[in-house]
Structure formats: C-alpha cells, structure tokens
Amino acid sequence: MSTYIDDQAIIGENVVIGHNCIIEKNVKIGSNVTIGHNVIIYEGSTIEENCQIHDNVVIGKKPMRAKRSILKEQKDFKPAIIGRGSTIGTNAIIYTEAVLGSEVFVADLATIREKVTIGTQTIIGRGVAIENECRIGARCKIETNAYITAFSSIGNDVFVAPCVVTSNDNYMGRTEKRFKEFRGCIIEDGGRVGANATLLPGLKVEKEGVVGAGSVATKQVESEWIVVGTPARKLRKVDAEQLLKS
C-alpha cells in the first residue's frame, strides 16, 4: 500500500500519516497531526495543528448534483478547514467549504456537507448528517443519527438528542412553488430537543426552549418553555436551575 502526497502540499512537524492516503495539491496540514489509513484530503483543504483524522476519512469532497436537483451547479469551491485540536472519526465525510472551529469532535460515519460552519468544542455524534448551508454554534451536542436539514441555524450550547429530524420542505410538492418555500429550522442558544422529535420546516425553538422526546413541533417554541406531544403543546416553564445562566 502506498501514500501519495502532492509536491505542493504543506506538511508541518511531527505529522503521522497512515497507509494508502491521498493528499492533494495545496493541502495544508499543521504540526502534531495524526492521519489514519485510507484518508483522502482534497485540494486546498486545511487541517490545523493537533488534529486527529481517523481511518477512511474524506475531507474536502465536492458535492454531487443530480440532474433534477434544485441546487444550482457550482464549479468553484472554497477549501474545507478543520480547526486546531479537532478529531474526525472513522468513515466521516467533510465536504468542501465546511469550516470546523477548534476542538470540534466528529464521530464515526458522520457527514458534514458543503458551506457548513461548526463552532468550537461542538460534538457531532455517530452517523449525524448535517446538510448544506447550515450554521452550528459552539459547545453544542448533536447526538447519534440526528438529521439537520439544509439551511438550518443552531445557536450556542444547543442539545439535539439521538434521531431528531428537522425538515425544510413545506409542501412535498410537485410544482415549481416548492422551490421558493424551503426553510430550515432555527434552534437558538441553549435550546434542547429530545430523542426522536421532529421539527417542521422553518420552525424556531427560541432561547432555552425545550421540545420533548417523540414530539412533533409545528409552531414556534417560546423561550424557556417545554413543549410535548403531537402536535407539541406547552407543558410548563423550564426550571430556573436548568437555565444556562444558573
């Protein structure tokens, strides 16, 4: 097994690179980085110092576009950036134009699409899918198999439990109207969403709002309120001791 490193790649000190890796032109790898086996790092990508990149990771992948896709074709992409001290788990895929802050943890099998930003010390769980053009804040936990739909925004200190589903298509339509109605979900600072909950398109969870496990949230969740059920309705206020300020 052989490893290919382009002559124009910049490799820092104390970098360990496994077998059968491909590191393309103008890739920048900081010092004290460990790269596992079978890793592909596409042209221009940056991995800052003290990162761990596990086996079979792909960084800087360009998106594919189906013939019937509503997304406009794009030819020029900015490089992916992995912030210092971050960990990328086995078989994770980080697309081009994704920007990860420092000390981000991405677990095995996660997918982070193009034009996604992730704040410092955020944890992205196993099998999580974050679609294109999402913003994820700092110190969040997005847990196993959660799905964050395209065009969503998540603030700081947000908790998203396993198997949460967000959505952005109001119509499931067959006409051109649907193209103008895509709206991602918004979860503001300190928001929490329980396991297997579903958020409908464009829904906002205001600061410190909580959506109970298994609920279907169809209306805006007010700040510091807990909502439960299908459709979700107000249950009670969040206990004061559970607020971030406490």
N, C-alpha and C positions, 0 to 999 in steps of 0.2 A: 504494500500500500504506500502511496506517495502523497506528499502535500505540495500544492502549488501556491507560491507567494509571488505576486507580481513585483517586478523591479521597482515600481513606483509606489508601492505600499510603504508606509512608515511604521516601524515596529519599535516600541520602547524597550526599556531594560527589563530583564527578569520575566520575559513573556514565555509561557509554556504553550506549545501548540501540538495537538494530537495528530494522529494518523489521518490521511485521506481528506485533508482540509483544502478548501479553495479560498484564497484571499486575493481579491481583485485589485485593479488599479486604483490608486489614490485612497485606499483604505488607511485609516489612522488608528493604531492600537497603542494605548498608553502603557506605562510601566506596570509591572506586577499583575498582569492579566493572565488568567489560565483559560485556555481554549481546548475543549474536548475533541473527540474523534468525529469525523464526517461533518464538520461545520462548514457552512458556506457563508462568506461575508462579501456582499456585492459591492460594486464600485462606489467609492466615495464615502462609505459608511465610517462612522467614528465610534470607537469603543474607548471610553476614558479609563483612567488608571484604576487598579484594584478591583476589576470586574472578574466574575466567573461565568464563563459561557460553557454550558454542558453539551453533551453529545447530540449530534443531529440537529443542531440549531441552524436556522436560516435567518440572516439579518440583511435588510435592505431589499427584500423581494419586491418586484414591481407587480402591481395588481393586474389580474387578467380581466378582460372585458367581454362579456357575452354580446352577441350580435343584437340582442333585444334589450340590452341594458339601458337604463335611463341615464346613466352616468356618461358625461362627455369624455371622449377619448383624450388622454393626456400623454404627452411624449416626454416632457422634461420634468424630472422629479428632483427635489432636494434630498440629500442623503439622510439616512437614519442615524440617530445619535443615541448611544447608550451611556447614561451618566455614570460618574465615578462610583465605585463600590457597589454596582448593581449585580444581580445574579439572574441569569436566564436559564431556565430549566430545560431538560431534555425534550427534544422534538418541538420546542416552541418556535413560532414564526413571527418575526418582527418585520413589518413592511417598510418600504421606503417612505421617507417623510415622517416617520414616527420619531418622536423625541421623548426619551425617558429621562427623568431627573435623577439625582444622586440617590443611591441606596434603594433603588426600586427592586422588588423581588417578583420575578415572573416564574410561576411554577410550570411543571411539565405540561406539554400539549396545549398551552395557551396560544391564542392568535391575537396579534395586535395589528390592526390594519393601518393603511396609509393616512397621514395627516392626523394622527392621534398624538396628544400630549398627555404625559403622566407625571404627576408631581412627586416630589421627594418622599422617600420612605413608604410609598404605597405598595401594597401587596396585591398581586394579581394571581388568583388561585388556579389550580389544575383545571385544564380544559375550558377556561374562560375565553369567550370571544368578544372582543371589542371592535366594533365595526368602524368604518372610515369616518373621519372628521368628528371625532369625539374629544372632549376635554375631561380629563380625570385629575382631580386635585391632589394635594399632599396628604399623607398619612391615612389613606383610605384602605379598606379591606374589601376586595371584590372576590367573593369566595367561589368554590368549585362549581364549574359548569354554569355560571351566570352568563346571561347574554345581554350585552349593552349595544343597543341598536344604533345605527348611523345617525349622526347629527345630535347626539345627546351631550349633556353637560352635567358633570358631577363635581360638587364642591370639595372642600377640605373636610377631613375627619368623617367621611361617609362610610357606612357599613352596608354592604349588599350581601345577603346570605346566599347559600347554595341554591342553584336552579332558579333564580329570579329571572324573569323575562321582561324586557322592555320592548316597546313596539313603536313604529313610526308611520304606519300606513293606515289612514283613517277609513279607507274605502274598500280595500281588497278589490279595487275596481278594474274594469277592463277598458275604460275610456281614458282619453288624454287628461281628464280632470285630475286624476290621481297624482300626476307628476307635480302639480302645484301645491299639494296638500301634505307632503312629507314633513313631519315634525318629530324630532327626537324628544326624549324625556329629559327633565331637569330635576336633579336632586341637589338641593342647596346644602350649605355647610351643616355638618352634624346629622344629616338625615339618615334614617335607618329603614331597611326594607327586609322583611322576614322571608324565610325559605319558601320557595315555590310561589311567591307573589307575582302578580302580573300588573304592569303599568301600561295603560293605554296611550296612544300617540299624543305627544305634546303635553302630557301630564306633568305638573310640577309638585314636588314634595318640598315645601318651604323649610326654612332652617329648623333643625331639630325635630322635624315631623317624623312619624313612625307609621309604616304600613305593616300590619300583622301578617304572620305566616299564612300562606294559602289565599290571601285576599286578592281581589281584583279591583284595583284603584281606577275609577273612571272620572273622578273630579279632583281638583286641586286639594292637596293635603295641607291644611293650615299649620303654621309654625307651632311647634310644641304640642301638637295633638296626635293621639294614637287613633288610627282608623283600622277597622277589621271587617271582614265579611265580603260577600259577593252580591251586589256591588259594595265596596267598602264604605262604612259609615263611622262617624265619630264614636269612640268608646269613652275616652277620658283624656285628660291632660297628662303629659309626661311628668313623672315625679321630678321634683326640683333637684333631688340628689343625682338624677340621671342626666342632667344637662351638662354640657361641656364646661360651662362656667363654674360648675361645682367641683 
